[in-house]
Amino acid sequence: MKNRLHNFIYKGFIAICLTTMFNRPIYAQSLLFGNNVEVGLNFGPTFFLGDLGGHAGYGTTFVKDLNLPLTKLMKGAFISVQPNDWLGFRLAAQYTYLAGQDKIINTPGRPESFRKGRNLDFRSNVWEAYTAVELYPMQFFNQNPEEDAPRLKPYIFGGIGLFHFNPQGSLTDQNGNVTWHYLQPLHTEGEGFAEYPGQKNYNLTQLNIPLGAGVKYALTDNINLSTEILYRKTFTDYIDDVSTTYIDPKYFNKYLSVADANIAYQIYDKSSSAPGYPTRTQPGLQRGNPKNMDAYFSVLLKIGIRLVGSNSYDANSVAHTRCPARF
């Protein structure tokens, strides 16, 4: 009986909302756009989290393995729509640059020595676009919609996106000249080779999951400043082209052109150019760690300008767009 009563009340509430929306255009507009349509720019440092580089001990995830000298700048633009005071929707597009290097490891120890002796590196441009849902939890629990909207509002968000990468690795000749080469076509870990059926070719455009939290500050009625942490969970371990084991280099000649096979042979194993460190580069030995997918995150400053409405609180429209805190 309680379930039927709850369903009846819920359906009745939805019917009232729909009737109000269609019969009163001004409130329909508020429901769709609220008092908050915002466009803006964002920028800030980006950090790669993958197999290359790292700090003391065995490689791990998130901030422990950050290499600050490889910090890169991300730039982007966004548009957000906030239909009420606790919910928002965001669409964003961004460009950044990721890099990793084993040789910059500066801590002593056996695990670090193996990674430093591996001596691999990569760099990649990254383009991404995503959509996300923003939640303003303090507003959701606000029981006094007649009060002025606070200037400072914390928020959390999550969504889904696409990103494109294309890793390059470097070779240094006897004269110290450095050249960069795209790594995916070289199949450095035997991706797609019949002799390594478990190592599949990887796509350069893939899904990611953007997650984060931030704080928005209303600088004026029409300008917002925000700072946030944006973390991207990915489903690939090949942003840096390093994931599994060393392969037998003889297969480069079987599957690649003469020119590509020559480059692949030099670039898949660069331990010989890091003398004094232990190496583990025999076929079948560990080259990367496939248990942890690559990731990257940014610390952003955002500047947004409102196109519809302002930061001034409109209690009348909010009263018609707010979902009740309780039935």
Secondary structure, 3 states (H helix, E strand, C coil): CHHHHHHHHHHHHHHHHHHHHHHCHHHHHHHHHCCCEEEEEEEEEEEEECCCCCCCCCCCCHHHHCCHHHCEEEEEEEEEECCCCCEEEEEEEEEEEEEEECCCCCCCCHHHHHHHHHCCEEEEEEEEEEEEEEECHHHHCCCCCCCCCCCEEEEEEEEEEEEEECCEEEEECCCCCEEEEECHHHCCCCCCCCCCCCCCCCCCEEEEEEEEEEEEEECCCCEEEEEEEEEEEECCCCCCCCCCECCCCHHHHHHCCHHHHHHHHHHCCCHHHCCCCCCCCCCCCECCCCCCCCEEEEEEEEEEEEEECCCCCCHHHHHHHCCCCCC
